[in-house]
C-alpha cells in the first residue's frame, strides 16, 4: 500500500500507524461534541431573523356571508333580468373624465344633469344639460348600428357607426349610445350561439365597518362567442357572492382586449326590480370614463318611437365617424 508523507494511506483516510489511529479517534470525538452545537445554531439563527423576514398581509378575506351558485344559476339570473327589464326612463347625474397614460393627464368635468331613455333590443337616448341654464350639453341617440350625437357648443352633429367609429380628440366626441346601452341593460346569454364558463375568483371591496380594503369571493361568468370558425371571449359578468348581483361587466373585442369596463354599486329595488344606482363606465382605448348616478328611475314605463328621433339642426356642421 502506498503511503503519503504524513504516514497516511492513499487519500489520507486510513491512519498508517497506531499514533495516527489515536489522533483520528480524538478528532472524531471532538467533532461529535461540536456537532450538537452546530445543529443548535442552525436551528436558532432563523428565529433571530437573520435568514428570514415577516411582512403583514395587505388584504384580508371578507367575513361576509357568501352564497353559492352554479353557472346555470347565473345564466338564469342574467336571462331573467333581460326579460324582466324592457325599458328604462331615468334622471341621472353625469360625471365625465378624460385622459390617462396615453394623454399623460386626466381632466375631470363638472357633474351635469341628464336624462336617459332605453328600450330593448337596442334603442337609447341620452341628453346632458348644463346645471343652471338647463341648456343642452349634448344629445345622442341610437336605435341599432348607427348613432347620432349633437353638440350645441360646437354646433356639430356627428353620425357614426356604433362598432367602428374612430376615436375623437374631442371629449364629448367619443360618447356613443351603444356603450351606455350595454352598461345599463345586460344582454341575455344566447345558449344556441354562446358558451358560458364559470370561474371562481375574488375582488377588492371596502369594508363599511372598518373602512379597510378586503377581498371578497366572487363568481365570473365568462361568455364565449363564435365569430365564423373561431371562438373568443365576448364579455365577463362578475357576481358578488354576498348577494349574487353583478358588480362588474367587462366587454372584449375579438382580439381579447377590454373595450368597456363597467362597475355596478348601490342597488335599490325599483318597481320590484333590483337595479344599480351607481354605474361607472371606463373605456380604456379612448381613455374616458362616465359615472352615472341614478336619482330617479322608472322601469318598464311606456316609451314611443319618436323619442328616439334626433334631427339635424339647421345650420349645424355635419361630421361622420
PyMOL commands that set and color helices and strands:
alter all, ss='L'
color gray80, all
select helices_A, chain A and resi 10-12+18-48+71-84+152-154+172-174+177-184+305-308
alter helices_A, ss='H'
color red, helices_A
select strands_A, chain A and resi 60-61+87-100+105-108+112-119+123-129+136-142+146-151+156-161+194-206+213-227+230-240+245-252+258-270+273-283+288-299+317-320
alter strands_A, ss='S'
color yellow, strands_A
deselect
rebuild
show_as cartoon
